[in-house]
Amino acid sequence: MAETIVVTGAAGFIGSNLVAALNQRGQDDLLLVDSLGTTQKWQTLLGLRFADLISPAQLLERLQEPDFAHGIAAIVHLGACSATTETDADF
């Protein structure tokens, strides 16, 4: 059984390229995490292979489950706010 790699920010430029590179190496047991909203950001995931796509809130819920971490090989955290005008430092 392959171990899952969790990729946050998966629909962003770097995240989607990481997923493509993992796919090229034969890895498709990937749990992608991102907020797609109403943008066309989902198009960066077209043609990529992955097990599931969930929201950041869903990831936080799953992390509370006792057995969730079993089978997770790595979490690659690339999720971020790319707005250069964001004034809320806590965001």
Rosetta constraint file for C-alpha pairs under 8 A:
AtomPair CA 2 CA 29 HARMONIC 6.66 0.50
AtomPair CA 2 CA 71 HARMONIC 7.79 0.50
AtomPair CA 3 CA 29 HARMONIC 6.86 0.50
AtomPair CA 3 CA 71 HARMONIC 4.95 0.50
AtomPair CA 3 CA 72 HARMONIC 5.57 0.50
AtomPair CA 3 CA 73 HARMONIC 5.31 0.50
AtomPair CA 4 CA 29 HARMONIC 5.08 0.50
AtomPair CA 4 CA 30 HARMONIC 5.42 0.50
AtomPair CA 4 CA 31 HARMONIC 6.74 0.50
AtomPair CA 4 CA 71 HARMONIC 5.97 0.50
AtomPair CA 4 CA 72 HARMONIC 4.75 0.50
AtomPair CA 4 CA 73 HARMONIC 5.64 0.50
AtomPair CA 4 CA 74 HARMONIC 7.23 0.50
AtomPair CA 5 CA 29 HARMONIC 6.67 0.50
AtomPair CA 5 CA 30 HARMONIC 4.96 0.50
AtomPair CA 5 CA 31 HARMONIC 6.19 0.50
AtomPair CA 5 CA 72 HARMONIC 5.99 0.50
AtomPair CA 5 CA 73 HARMONIC 5.59 0.50
AtomPair CA 5 CA 74 HARMONIC 5.01 0.50
AtomPair CA 5 CA 75 HARMONIC 5.90 0.50
AtomPair CA 5 CA 76 HARMONIC 7.49 0.50
AtomPair CA 6 CA 30 HARMONIC 5.84 0.50
AtomPair CA 6 CA 31 HARMONIC 4.67 0.50
AtomPair CA 6 CA 32 HARMONIC 5.92 0.50
AtomPair CA 6 CA 33 HARMONIC 7.31 0.50
AtomPair CA 6 CA 72 HARMONIC 7.36 0.50
AtomPair CA 6 CA 74 HARMONIC 6.26 0.50
AtomPair CA 6 CA 75 HARMONIC 4.59 0.50
AtomPair CA 6 CA 76 HARMONIC 6.10 0.50
AtomPair CA 7 CA 15 HARMONIC 6.99 0.50
AtomPair CA 7 CA 19 HARMONIC 7.79 0.50
AtomPair CA 7 CA 30 HARMONIC 7.20 0.50
AtomPair CA 7 CA 31 HARMONIC 6.29 0.50
AtomPair CA 7 CA 32 HARMONIC 5.02 0.50
AtomPair CA 7 CA 33 HARMONIC 6.00 0.50
AtomPair CA 7 CA 75 HARMONIC 5.99 0.50
AtomPair CA 7 CA 76 HARMONIC 4.89 0.50
AtomPair CA 7 CA 77 HARMONIC 6.07 0.50
AtomPair CA 7 CA 78 HARMONIC 7.05 0.50
AtomPair CA 8 CA 15 HARMONIC 7.25 0.50
AtomPair CA 8 CA 32 HARMONIC 6.08 0.50
AtomPair CA 8 CA 33 HARMONIC 4.48 0.50
AtomPair CA 8 CA 34 HARMONIC 6.02 0.50
AtomPair CA 8 CA 56 HARMONIC 7.77 0.50
AtomPair CA 8 CA 75 HARMONIC 7.67 0.50
AtomPair CA 8 CA 76 HARMONIC 6.33 0.50
AtomPair CA 8 CA 77 HARMONIC 4.92 0.50
AtomPair CA 8 CA 78 HARMONIC 5.26 0.50
AtomPair CA 8 CA 79 HARMONIC 4.98 0.50
AtomPair CA 9 CA 15 HARMONIC 5.55 0.50
AtomPair CA 9 CA 32 HARMONIC 7.67 0.50
AtomPair CA 9 CA 33 HARMONIC 5.98 0.50
AtomPair CA 9 CA 34 HARMONIC 5.04 0.50
AtomPair CA 9 CA 35 HARMONIC 7.95 0.50
AtomPair CA 9 CA 77 HARMONIC 6.99 0.50
AtomPair CA 9 CA 78 HARMONIC 4.89 0.50
AtomPair CA 9 CA 79 HARMONIC 3.71 0.50
AtomPair CA 9 CA 80 HARMONIC 6.82 0.50
AtomPair CA 10 CA 14 HARMONIC 7.65 0.50
AtomPair CA 10 CA 15 HARMONIC 4.11 0.50
AtomPair CA 10 CA 16 HARMONIC 5.20 0.50
AtomPair CA 10 CA 18 HARMONIC 7.97 0.50
AtomPair CA 10 CA 19 HARMONIC 7.16 0.50
AtomPair CA 10 CA 32 HARMONIC 5.54 0.50
AtomPair CA 10 CA 33 HARMONIC 5.87 0.50
AtomPair CA 10 CA 34 HARMONIC 5.88 0.50
AtomPair CA 10 CA 78 HARMONIC 7.29 0.50
AtomPair CA 10 CA 79 HARMONIC 7.42 0.50
AtomPair CA 11 CA 15 HARMONIC 5.87 0.50
AtomPair CA 11 CA 16 HARMONIC 5.22 0.50
AtomPair CA 11 CA 34 HARMONIC 6.30 0.50
AtomPair CA 11 CA 36 HARMONIC 7.53 0.50
AtomPair CA 11 CA 41 HARMONIC 6.17 0.50
AtomPair CA 11 CA 42 HARMONIC 6.25 0.50
AtomPair CA 11 CA 44 HARMONIC 5.79 0.50
AtomPair CA 11 CA 45 HARMONIC 6.17 0.50
AtomPair CA 12 CA 16 HARMONIC 5.77 0.50
AtomPair CA 12 CA 41 HARMONIC 7.26 0.50
AtomPair CA 12 CA 44 HARMONIC 7.30 0.50
AtomPair CA 13 CA 17 HARMONIC 6.27 0.50
AtomPair CA 13 CA 44 HARMONIC 7.56 0.50
AtomPair CA 14 CA 18 HARMONIC 6.13 0.50
AtomPair CA 14 CA 78 HARMONIC 7.57 0.50
AtomPair CA 15 CA 19 HARMONIC 6.27 0.50
AtomPair CA 15 CA 78 HARMONIC 6.34 0.50
AtomPair CA 16 CA 20 HARMONIC 6.20 0.50
AtomPair CA 16 CA 44 HARMONIC 6.18 0.50
AtomPair CA 16 CA 45 HARMONIC 6.35 0.50
AtomPair CA 17 CA 21 HARMONIC 6.15 0.50
AtomPair CA 18 CA 22 HARMONIC 6.15 0.50
AtomPair CA 19 CA 23 HARMONIC 6.11 0.50
AtomPair CA 19 CA 30 HARMONIC 7.96 0.50
AtomPair CA 19 CA 48 HARMONIC 7.09 0.50
AtomPair CA 19 CA 49 HARMONIC 7.99 0.50
AtomPair CA 20 CA 24 HARMONIC 6.23 0.50
AtomPair CA 20 CA 48 HARMONIC 6.21 0.50
AtomPair CA 21 CA 25 HARMONIC 6.47 0.50
AtomPair CA 22 CA 26 HARMONIC 6.50 0.50
AtomPair CA 22 CA 27 HARMONIC 5.16 0.50
AtomPair CA 22 CA 28 HARMONIC 7.16 0.50
AtomPair CA 23 CA 27 HARMONIC 4.88 0.50
AtomPair CA 23 CA 28 HARMONIC 5.64 0.50
AtomPair CA 23 CA 48 HARMONIC 7.12 0.50
AtomPair CA 23 CA 49 HARMONIC 6.49 0.50
AtomPair CA 28 CA 49 HARMONIC 5.30 0.50
AtomPair CA 28 CA 50 HARMONIC 4.89 0.50
AtomPair CA 28 CA 51 HARMONIC 6.73 0.50
AtomPair CA 29 CA 50 HARMONIC 5.75 0.50
AtomPair CA 29 CA 51 HARMONIC 5.39 0.50
AtomPair CA 30 CA 49 HARMONIC 7.85 0.50
AtomPair CA 30 CA 50 HARMONIC 4.77 0.50
AtomPair CA 30 CA 51 HARMONIC 5.32 0.50
AtomPair CA 30 CA 52 HARMONIC 6.91 0.50
AtomPair CA 31 CA 50 HARMONIC 6.49 0.50
AtomPair CA 31 CA 51 HARMONIC 5.78 0.50
AtomPair CA 31 CA 52 HARMONIC 5.10 0.50
AtomPair CA 31 CA 53 HARMONIC 5.99 0.50
AtomPair CA 31 CA 54 HARMONIC 7.54 0.50
AtomPair CA 32 CA 50 HARMONIC 7.22 0.50
AtomPair CA 32 CA 51 HARMONIC 7.91 0.50
AtomPair CA 32 CA 52 HARMONIC 6.11 0.50
AtomPair CA 32 CA 53 HARMONIC 4.59 0.50
AtomPair CA 32 CA 54 HARMONIC 6.29 0.50
AtomPair CA 33 CA 53 HARMONIC 5.70 0.50
AtomPair CA 33 CA 54 HARMONIC 5.00 0.50
AtomPair CA 33 CA 55 HARMONIC 5.40 0.50
AtomPair CA 33 CA 56 HARMONIC 5.87 0.50
AtomPair CA 33 CA 59 HARMONIC 7.17 0.50
AtomPair CA 34 CA 53 HARMONIC 7.39 0.50
AtomPair CA 34 CA 54 HARMONIC 6.54 0.50
AtomPair CA 34 CA 55 HARMONIC 5.20 0.50
AtomPair CA 34 CA 56 HARMONIC 6.01 0.50
AtomPair CA 34 CA 79 HARMONIC 7.21 0.50
AtomPair CA 35 CA 55 HARMONIC 5.48 0.50
AtomPair CA 35 CA 56 HARMONIC 6.81 0.50
AtomPair CA 36 CA 40 HARMONIC 7.78 0.50
AtomPair CA 36 CA 41 HARMONIC 6.06 0.50
AtomPair CA 36 CA 42 HARMONIC 6.16 0.50
AtomPair CA 42 CA 46 HARMONIC 7.31 0.50
AtomPair CA 54 CA 58 HARMONIC 6.03 0.50
AtomPair CA 54 CA 59 HARMONIC 6.79 0.50
AtomPair CA 55 CA 59 HARMONIC 6.41 0.50
AtomPair CA 56 CA 60 HARMONIC 6.37 0.50
AtomPair CA 57 CA 61 HARMONIC 6.40 0.50
AtomPair CA 58 CA 62 HARMONIC 6.16 0.50
AtomPair CA 59 CA 63 HARMONIC 6.08 0.50
AtomPair CA 60 CA 64 HARMONIC 6.81 0.50
AtomPair CA 61 CA 65 HARMONIC 7.19 0.50
AtomPair CA 62 CA 68 HARMONIC 6.30 0.50
AtomPair CA 63 CA 68 HARMONIC 6.19 0.50
AtomPair CA 63 CA 69 HARMONIC 7.23 0.50
AtomPair CA 64 CA 68 HARMONIC 7.71 0.50
AtomPair CA 68 CA 72 HARMONIC 7.72 0.50
AtomPair CA 81 CA 91 HARMONIC 7.78 0.50
